[in-house]
Amino acid sequence: MDTFIQQIINGLVLGSMYALVALGYTMVYGIIGLINFAHGEVLMVGALTSWTIIGWMQEAMPGTPGWLILLIALIIACVVAATLNFVIEKVAYRPLRDSPRLAPLITAIGMSLFLQTLAMIIWKPNYKPYPTLLPRTPFEIGGAVITPTQVLILGMTVVSLAVLMWLVNYTKLGRAMRATAENPRVAALMGVKPDVVISATFVIGAVLAAIAGVMWAANYGTVQHTMGFLPGLKAFTAAVFGGIGNLGGAVLGGILLGLIESLGAGYIGALTGGVLGSHYSDIFAFIVLIFVLTLRPSGLLGERVADRA
């Protein structure tokens, strides 16, 4: 039972980070039908930016509380990531908005490789240790342990998702997002500015990705220029798993994906004597995804147009 609770905690933490990134994918797809494969690199830029800011602050202001350094680094990382995604949308995607779908898809893949290479030049290709800024003493829950960093990840995810749902469902911008998702031309006739809404969607998605990137780095203790590829791919899988274009589906898909990976690595790894352990945890998620898409191609919750944002 202790092992089960521990794997559930690990799965919820991992799934929370997947959910934050998956929301960026599903919001953009819900409005313009684009899979932004550079989204994982936005996560990477956010994490590396926070690593740089933390290093500067520790040198310039020794003695500053760790939580304050992490908060400032997180805010700056969100600003940098939002600016980057805004520029990507304006320069790379907007000119191709009326092109065949293959053109923006190839552009997104090219942008992903470009950002990885640019980050490698700026931050160098070596792995960098991410400072531990929060207390290391874990909390015990029914025989399992959870660190303060993991508690922060769960808390940040809940707050971020609550704010996003409020923004989409109860604000003027949220109504404009839903209108643009349903029919951008009719929305424009009603006074909505689709270009502004789409840019805002990219910015919001980037902020969520930056939060996930900083939390990912703080949890695993390392950053590198390729760190965004696999979380980005998993988050895209989570969005498809739950129902691409559906906000609730992105959250559900992310949480389930994290739980599947964690439980698969823990229990199937133990049953196979470590042959299918944590090093092969990725296969469990994709096997389940294949089964789900075979039985229900639209994902677990499907695509609900009214909820698209």
C-alpha positions as a Markdown table, in Angstrom:
| # | Residue | x | y | z |
|---|---|---|---|---|
| 1 | Met | 0.0 | 0.0 | 0.0 |
| 2 | Asp | 2.9 | 2.4 | 0.8 |
| 3 | Thr | 4.2 | 1.8 | -2.7 |
| 4 | Phe | 0.8 | 2.4 | -4.3 |
| 5 | Ile | 0.3 | 5.7 | -2.5 |
| 6 | Gln | 3.9 | 6.8 | -3.4 |
| 7 | Gln | 3.3 | 6.0 | -7.1 |
| 8 | Ile | -0.1 | 7.8 | -7.0 |
| 9 | Ile | 1.7 | 10.9 | -5.6 |
| 10 | Asn | 4.4 | 10.7 | -8.2 |
| 11 | Gly | 1.8 | 10.2 | -11.0 |
| 12 | Leu | -0.2 | 13.2 | -9.8 |
| 13 | Val | 2.9 | 15.4 | -9.8 |
| 14 | Leu | 4.0 | 14.3 | -13.2 |
| 15 | Gly | 0.5 | 14.5 | -14.6 |
| 16 | Ser | 0.0 | 18.0 | -13.3 |
| 17 | Met | 3.0 | 19.2 | -15.3 |
| 18 | Tyr | 1.7 | 17.4 | -18.4 |
| 19 | Ala | -1.7 | 19.0 | -17.9 |
| 20 | Leu | -0.2 | 22.5 | -17.8 |
| 21 | Val | 1.6 | 22.0 | -21.1 |
| 22 | Ala | -1.3 | 20.1 | -22.7 |
| 23 | Leu | -3.6 | 23.1 | -22.1 |
| 24 | Gly | -1.3 | 25.2 | -24.4 |
| 25 | Tyr | -1.6 | 22.6 | -27.2 |
| 26 | Thr | -5.4 | 22.3 | -26.9 |
| 27 | Met | -6.1 | 26.0 | -26.6 |
| 28 | Val | -4.2 | 26.8 | -29.8 |
| 29 | Tyr | -5.7 | 23.8 | -31.6 |
| 30 | Gly | -9.2 | 24.7 | -30.4 |
| 31 | Ile | -9.0 | 28.1 | -32.0 |
| 32 | Ile | -6.9 | 27.8 | -35.2 |
| 33 | Gly | -6.5 | 24.0 | -35.6 |
| 34 | Leu | -2.7 | 24.1 | -35.3 |
| 35 | Ile | -0.5 | 21.7 | -33.4 |
| 36 | Asn | 2.3 | 23.9 | -32.1 |
| 37 | Phe | 5.1 | 21.5 | -31.9 |
| 38 | Ala | 7.4 | 24.2 | -30.6 |
| 39 | His | 5.4 | 24.4 | -27.4 |
| 40 | Gly | 7.8 | 22.0 | -25.6 |
| 41 | Glu | 10.7 | 24.3 | -26.4 |
| 42 | Val | 8.8 | 27.2 | -24.8 |
| 43 | Leu | 8.8 | 25.1 | -21.6 |
| 44 | Met | 12.6 | 24.6 | -22.1 |
| 45 | Val | 13.2 | 28.3 | -22.6 |
| 46 | Gly | 11.2 | 29.1 | -19.4 |
| 47 | Ala | 13.2 | 26.6 | -17.4 |
| 48 | Leu | 16.6 | 27.8 | -18.7 |
| 49 | Thr | 15.6 | 31.4 | -18.2 |
| 50 | Ser | 14.7 | 30.7 | -14.5 |
| 51 | Trp | 18.0 | 28.9 | -14.1 |
| 52 | Thr | 19.9 | 32.0 | -15.3 |
| 53 | Ile | 17.9 | 34.4 | -13.1 |
| 54 | Ile | 18.4 | 32.2 | -10.1 |
| 55 | Gly | 22.2 | 32.1 | -10.7 |
| 56 | Trp | 22.3 | 35.9 | -11.0 |
| 57 | Met | 20.3 | 36.5 | -7.9 |
| 58 | Gln | 22.3 | 34.1 | -5.8 |
| 59 | Glu | 25.5 | 35.9 | -6.7 |
| 60 | Ala | 24.1 | 39.5 | -6.5 |
| 61 | Met | 21.9 | 39.0 | -3.4 |
| 62 | Pro | 23.2 | 36.3 | -1.2 |
| 63 | Gly | 21.0 | 35.5 | 1.7 |
| 64 | Thr | 17.7 | 36.1 | -0.2 |
| 65 | Pro | 15.1 | 33.5 | 0.8 |
| 66 | Gly | 14.9 | 30.6 | -1.7 |
| 67 | Trp | 11.2 | 30.9 | -2.2 |
| 68 | Leu | 11.5 | 34.6 | -3.2 |
| 69 | Ile | 14.3 | 33.8 | -5.6 |
| 70 | Leu | 12.1 | 31.1 | -7.2 |
| 71 | Leu | 9.1 | 33.4 | -7.4 |
| 72 | Ile | 11.0 | 36.1 | -9.1 |
| 73 | Ala | 12.7 | 33.6 | -11.5 |
| 74 | Leu | 9.2 | 32.1 | -12.3 |
| 75 | Ile | 7.7 | 35.5 | -13.1 |
| 76 | Ile | 10.6 | 36.5 | -15.4 |
| 77 | Ala | 10.5 | 33.1 | -17.0 |
| 78 | Cys | 6.7 | 33.5 | -17.7 |
| 79 | Val | 7.3 | 37.0 | -19.3 |
| 80 | Val | 10.2 | 35.7 | -21.5 |
| 81 | Ala | 8.2 | 32.6 | -22.6 |
| 82 | Ala | 5.0 | 34.7 | -23.3 |
| 83 | Thr | 7.1 | 37.1 | -25.4 |
| 84 | Leu | 8.7 | 34.3 | -27.3 |
| 85 | Asn | 5.4 | 32.6 | -28.1 |
| 86 | Phe | 3.9 | 35.9 | -29.1 |
| 87 | Val | 6.7 | 36.5 | -31.6 |
| 88 | Ile | 6.5 | 32.9 | -32.9 |
| 89 | Glu | 2.8 | 33.3 | -33.6 |
| 90 | Lys | 3.3 | 36.6 | -35.3 |
| 91 | Val | 6.3 | 35.7 | -37.4 |
| 92 | Ala | 6.0 | 32.0 | -38.1 |
| 93 | Tyr | 2.3 | 31.1 | -37.9 |
| 94 | Arg | 0.2 | 34.1 | -38.8 |
| 95 | Pro | 1.4 | 34.4 | -42.4 |
| 96 | Leu | 0.5 | 30.7 | -42.9 |
| 97 | Arg | -2.9 | 30.9 | -41.3 |
| 98 | Asp | -4.8 | 30.4 | -44.6 |
| 99 | Ser | -2.3 | 27.9 | -46.0 |
| 100 | Pro | -2.8 | 24.1 | -46.3 |
| 101 | Arg | -2.4 | 22.5 | -42.9 |
| 102 | Leu | 0.9 | 20.8 | -43.8 |
| 103 | Ala | 2.7 | 24.2 | -44.1 |
| 104 | Pro | 2.2 | 25.4 | -40.5 |
| 105 | Leu | 2.8 | 21.9 | -39.2 |
| 106 | Ile | 6.2 | 21.8 | -40.9 |
| 107 | Thr | 6.9 | 25.3 | -39.7 |
| 108 | Ala | 6.2 | 24.3 | -36.2 |
| 109 | Ile | 8.6 | 21.4 | -36.4 |
| 110 | Gly | 11.2 | 23.7 | -37.9 |
| 111 | Met | 10.6 | 26.3 | -35.1 |
| 112 | Ser | 11.1 | 23.6 | -32.5 |
| 113 | Leu | 14.5 | 22.6 | -34.0 |
| 114 | Phe | 15.5 | 26.3 | -34.3 |
| 115 | Leu | 14.7 | 27.0 | -30.7 |
| 116 | Gln | 16.7 | 24.0 | -29.5 |
| 117 | Thr | 19.7 | 25.0 | -31.5 |
| 118 | Leu | 19.4 | 28.6 | -30.3 |
| 119 | Ala | 19.2 | 27.5 | -26.7 |
| 120 | Met | 22.2 | 25.3 | -27.2 |
| 121 | Ile | 24.2 | 28.2 | -28.5 |
| 122 | Ile | 23.1 | 30.6 | -25.7 |
| 123 | Trp | 23.1 | 28.1 | -22.7 |
| 124 | Lys | 25.6 | 25.5 | -24.1 |
| 125 | Pro | 24.7 | 21.8 | -24.5 |
| 126 | Asn | 25.8 | 20.5 | -21.1 |
| 127 | Tyr | 23.4 | 19.5 | -18.4 |
| 128 | Lys | 23.1 | 22.1 | -15.6 |
| 129 | Pro | 22.2 | 21.4 | -12.0 |
| 130 | Tyr | 19.1 | 23.3 | -11.0 |
| 131 | Pro | 19.5 | 24.8 | -7.5 |
| 132 | Thr | 17.3 | 23.5 | -4.7 |
| 133 | Leu | 15.6 | 26.6 | -3.3 |
| 134 | Leu | 12.9 | 25.0 | -1.1 |
| 135 | Pro | 13.3 | 22.9 | 2.1 |
| 136 | Arg | 14.3 | 19.3 | 1.4 |
| 137 | Thr | 12.6 | 17.7 | 4.4 |
| 138 | Pro | 9.7 | 15.6 | 2.9 |
| 139 | Phe | 6.3 | 15.2 | 4.3 |
| 140 | Glu | 4.9 | 11.7 | 5.1 |
| 141 | Ile | 1.5 | 10.6 | 3.9 |
| 142 | Gly | 0.4 | 7.1 | 4.8 |
| 143 | Gly | 3.9 | 5.8 | 4.6 |
| 144 | Ala | 4.7 | 7.6 | 1.3 |
| 145 | Val | 6.7 | 10.8 | 1.1 |
| 146 | Ile | 6.1 | 14.1 | -0.8 |
| 147 | Thr | 8.6 | 16.9 | -1.0 |
| 148 | Pro | 7.8 | 20.6 | -0.6 |
| 149 | Thr | 8.7 | 21.1 | -4.3 |
| 150 | Gln | 6.1 | 18.5 | -5.2 |
| 151 | Val | 3.5 | 20.1 | -3.0 |
| 152 | Leu | 4.3 | 23.4 | -4.7 |
| 153 | Ile | 3.8 | 21.8 | -8.1 |
| 154 | Leu | 0.4 | 20.4 | -7.2 |
| 155 | Gly | -0.6 | 23.8 | -5.7 |
| 156 | Met | 0.6 | 25.8 | -8.7 |
| 157 | Thr | -1.2 | 23.4 | -11.0 |
| 158 | Val | -4.5 | 23.7 | -9.2 |
| 159 | Val | -4.3 | 27.5 | -9.0 |
| 160 | Ser | -3.2 | 27.8 | -12.6 |
| 161 | Leu | -6.1 | 25.6 | -13.9 |
| 162 | Ala | -8.6 | 27.4 | -11.7 |
| 163 | Val | -7.5 | 30.8 | -13.0 |
| 164 | Leu | -7.6 | 29.5 | -16.6 |
| 165 | Met | -11.1 | 28.1 | -16.3 |
| 166 | Trp | -12.3 | 31.3 | -14.7 |
| 167 | Leu | -10.7 | 33.3 | -17.5 |
| 168 | Val | -12.2 | 31.2 | -20.3 |
| 169 | Asn | -15.7 | 30.8 | -18.9 |
| 170 | Tyr | -16.3 | 34.1 | -17.1 |
| 171 | Thr | -14.4 | 36.9 | -18.7 |
| 172 | Lys | -14.7 | 39.0 | -21.9 |
| 173 | Leu | -11.5 | 37.5 | -23.3 |
| 174 | Gly | -12.8 | 34.0 | -22.6 |
| 175 | Arg | -16.0 | 34.7 | -24.5 |
| 176 | Ala | -14.0 | 36.1 | -27.4 |
| 177 | Met | -11.9 | 32.9 | -27.3 |
| 178 | Arg | -15.0 | 30.7 | -27.5 |
| 179 | Ala | -16.5 | 32.8 | -30.2 |
| 180 | Thr | -13.3 | 32.7 | -32.3 |
| 181 | Ala | -13.0 | 29.0 | -31.8 |
| 182 | Glu | -16.5 | 28.4 | -33.1 |
| 183 | Asn | -16.4 | 30.7 | -36.1 |
| 184 | Pro | -13.7 | 33.4 | -36.4 |
| 185 | Arg | -15.4 | 35.2 | -39.3 |
| 186 | Val | -18.7 | 35.6 | -37.5 |
| 187 | Ala | -16.9 | 36.5 | -34.3 |
| 188 | Ala | -15.1 | 39.3 | -36.2 |
| 189 | Leu | -18.5 | 40.6 | -37.4 |
| 190 | Met | -19.6 | 40.8 | -33.7 |
| 191 | Gly | -16.6 | 43.0 | -32.8 |
| 192 | Val | -14.1 | 40.4 | -31.8 |
| 193 | Lys | -10.6 | 40.8 | -33.1 |
| 194 | Pro | -9.4 | 37.2 | -34.0 |
| 195 | Asp | -5.7 | 38.2 | -34.3 |
| 196 | Val | -5.7 | 39.6 | -30.8 |
| 197 | Val | -7.5 | 36.6 | -29.4 |
| 198 | Ile | -5.1 | 34.2 | -31.1 |
| 199 | Ser | -2.1 | 36.1 | -29.8 |
| 200 | Ala | -3.6 | 36.1 | -26.3 |
| 201 | Thr | -4.1 | 32.3 | -26.5 |
| 202 | Phe | -0.4 | 31.8 | -27.4 |
| 203 | Val | 0.6 | 34.1 | -24.5 |
| 204 | Ile | -1.5 | 32.2 | -22.0 |
| 205 | Gly | -0.3 | 28.8 | -23.2 |
| 206 | Ala | 3.3 | 30.0 | -22.9 |
| 207 | Val | 2.8 | 31.2 | -19.3 |
| 208 | Leu | 1.4 | 27.7 | -18.4 |
| 209 | Ala | 4.3 | 26.1 | -20.2 |
| 210 | Ala | 6.9 | 28.3 | -18.4 |
| 211 | Ile | 5.3 | 27.4 | -15.0 |
| 212 | Ala | 5.5 | 23.7 | -16.0 |
| 213 | Gly | 9.1 | 24.2 | -17.1 |
| 214 | Val | 10.3 | 25.8 | -13.9 |
| 215 | Met | 8.4 | 23.2 | -11.8 |
| 216 | Trp | 9.9 | 20.4 | -14.0 |
| 217 | Ala | 13.4 | 21.7 | -13.4 |
| 218 | Ala | 12.9 | 22.2 | -9.7 |
| 219 | Asn | 11.5 | 18.6 | -9.3 |
| 220 | Tyr | 14.2 | 16.8 | -11.4 |
| 221 | Gly | 17.1 | 19.1 | -10.5 |
| 222 | Thr | 18.6 | 19.6 | -14.0 |
| 223 | Val | 18.1 | 21.7 | -17.2 |
| 224 | Gln | 19.3 | 21.3 | -20.7 |
| 225 | His | 18.4 | 22.6 | -24.2 |
| 226 | Thr | 16.6 | 19.4 | -25.2 |
| 227 | Met | 14.6 | 19.0 | -22.0 |
| 228 | Gly | 11.4 | 20.3 | -23.6 |
| 229 | Phe | 11.1 | 17.7 | -26.3 |
| 230 | Leu | 9.8 | 14.7 | -24.4 |
| 231 | Pro | 7.5 | 16.7 | -22.0 |
| 232 | Gly | 6.1 | 18.4 | -25.1 |
| 233 | Leu | 5.5 | 15.2 | -26.8 |
| 234 | Lys | 3.9 | 13.7 | -23.7 |
| 235 | Ala | 1.7 | 16.7 | -23.3 |
| 236 | Phe | 0.6 | 16.5 | -26.9 |
| 237 | Thr | -0.2 | 12.9 | -26.2 |
| 238 | Ala | -2.2 | 13.9 | -23.2 |
| 239 | Ala | -4.2 | 16.5 | -25.1 |
| 240 | Val | -5.1 | 13.8 | -27.8 |
| 241 | Phe | -5.7 | 11.3 | -25.0 |
| 242 | Gly | -8.3 | 13.5 | -23.3 |
| 243 | Gly | -9.7 | 15.0 | -26.5 |
| 244 | Ile | -7.8 | 17.6 | -28.5 |
| 245 | Gly | -9.5 | 21.0 | -28.3 |
| 246 | Asn | -11.2 | 20.2 | -25.0 |
| 247 | Leu | -9.8 | 22.0 | -21.9 |
| 248 | Gly | -11.1 | 19.4 | -19.4 |
| 249 | Gly | -9.8 | 16.7 | -21.7 |
| 250 | Ala | -6.3 | 18.1 | -21.6 |
| 251 | Val | -6.3 | 18.1 | -17.8 |
| 252 | Leu | -7.8 | 14.6 | -17.6 |
| 253 | Gly | -5.4 | 13.3 | -20.2 |
| 254 | Gly | -2.4 | 14.8 | -18.4 |
| 255 | Ile | -3.3 | 13.4 | -15.0 |
| 256 | Leu | -4.1 | 10.0 | -16.4 |
| 257 | Leu | -0.9 | 9.9 | -18.4 |
| 258 | Gly | 1.2 | 10.7 | -15.4 |
| 259 | Leu | -0.6 | 8.1 | -13.3 |
| 260 | Ile | -0.2 | 5.4 | -16.1 |
| 261 | Glu | 3.5 | 6.2 | -16.4 |
| 262 | Ser | 4.1 | 6.1 | -12.6 |
| 263 | Leu | 2.1 | 3.0 | -11.9 |
| 264 | Gly | 3.5 | 1.2 | -15.0 |
| 265 | Ala | 7.1 | 2.0 | -14.1 |
| 266 | Gly | 6.5 | 1.0 | -10.4 |
| 267 | Tyr | 4.5 | -2.2 | -10.7 |
| 268 | Ile | 5.2 | -3.6 | -14.2 |
| 269 | Gly | 8.8 | -2.8 | -13.6 |
| 270 | Ala | 8.8 | -4.8 | -10.3 |
| 271 | Leu | 7.0 | -7.7 | -12.0 |
| 272 | Thr | 9.5 | -7.9 | -14.8 |
| 273 | Gly | 12.5 | -7.6 | -12.5 |
| 274 | Gly | 13.3 | -4.1 | -13.7 |
| 275 | Val | 13.3 | -5.1 | -17.4 |
| 276 | Leu | 10.4 | -2.7 | -18.0 |
| 277 | Gly | 11.2 | -0.3 | -15.3 |
| 278 | Ser | 11.5 | 3.5 | -15.2 |
| 279 | His | 13.8 | 3.6 | -18.2 |
| 280 | Tyr | 10.9 | 2.2 | -20.3 |
| 281 | Ser | 8.1 | 4.1 | -18.6 |
| 282 | Asp | 7.3 | 6.0 | -21.9 |
| 283 | Ile | 5.9 | 2.9 | -23.6 |
| 284 | Phe | 3.1 | 2.5 | -21.1 |
| 285 | Ala | 1.6 | 5.8 | -21.9 |
| 286 | Phe | 1.8 | 5.3 | -25.7 |
| 287 | Ile | 0.4 | 1.8 | -25.5 |
| 288 | Val | -2.7 | 3.0 | -23.6 |
| 289 | Leu | -3.0 | 5.9 | -26.1 |
| 290 | Ile | -3.1 | 3.5 | -29.0 |
| 291 | Phe | -5.9 | 1.5 | -27.3 |
| 292 | Val | -7.9 | 4.6 | -26.5 |
| 293 | Leu | -7.6 | 6.1 | -30.0 |
| 294 | Thr | -8.4 | 2.7 | -31.6 |
| 295 | Leu | -11.7 | 2.5 | -29.5 |
| 296 | Arg | -12.4 | 6.3 | -29.4 |
| 297 | Pro | -10.5 | 8.4 | -31.9 |
| 298 | Ser | -11.8 | 11.7 | -30.5 |
| 299 | Gly | -10.2 | 11.0 | -27.1 |
| 300 | Leu | -11.8 | 10.2 | -23.8 |
| 301 | Leu | -14.0 | 13.4 | -23.6 |
| 302 | Gly | -14.1 | 14.1 | -27.3 |
| 303 | Glu | -14.0 | 17.6 | -28.8 |
| 304 | Arg | -16.7 | 19.9 | -27.5 |
| 305 | Val | -16.8 | 23.0 | -29.7 |
| 306 | Ala | -18.5 | 25.1 | -27.1 |
| 307 | Asp | -15.7 | 24.6 | -24.7 |
| 308 | Arg | -12.9 | 25.2 | -27.2 |
| 309 | Ala | -10.6 | 28.1 | -26.2 |
